[in-house]
């Protein structure tokens, strides 16, 4: 089995979630001749050029950075081939063409933030919470020609707390994921492992739940739904991209707000007068909302162009909220 310093590992990733795994690989003494990440792009109101979290880490540690516009570009493929890599490690990156993932001598593996085959797709952490799961996990698998379908190397179950947000779960999972990546590298280097087809796990599930990319319409709160579903949507989208809803009053004013944290007040009690979207508040310390079944407390909210605030702090500067209600579908 080759030592850490003898293995050439090229790392591919983009966001902060990927950085923890890259950091673990570097700190473990593995040789990382290059990282692959997305091209720099303008971001924010000022359209200042920003770089990925993975690039920032690589530059800081003097690792070569490759940022191809197209992964099938022959010049990029030639660059990777000349490195003569042993392993590609992929964490939160784009789908790789076969011409790329077949390059390493020992193979290419991906870390995915779910217990595959459940929650294949771009947003597994968010969707596991939105769907009210009590557990999720991490999986390393060998990449093949489809998205998140390759043979599984290792998996680790992770519990989800009832009020945990996507951001909080993300922060726990990135550390656990880094450990799983290191263990997977050790197994691949030793050649003492057996990757298991996902088809053997598919039969254990009645339904496979996807984890597609999050679009704005998905993030809008439907107050006609039960309190539990509304609560799960809010925490599953917090802090990013954020569940949103429109506050409106009788004068035709509409304010689009983001709901960042909530608590279920009751799941099953409603009267005929408790219309979905109706606010219950003293204008100072609490903001409760009726749902299709039950009600929730809004604990943190963000007004347009403002930072996220606790509801008590927000209400100090929002006079007359008693005249508003949330729009329902």
Order of alpha helices (4+ residues) and beta strands (2+ residues): beta-alpha-beta-beta-beta-alpha-beta-alpha-beta-alpha-beta-alpha-beta-beta-alpha-alpha-alpha-beta-beta-beta-beta-beta-beta-alpha-beta
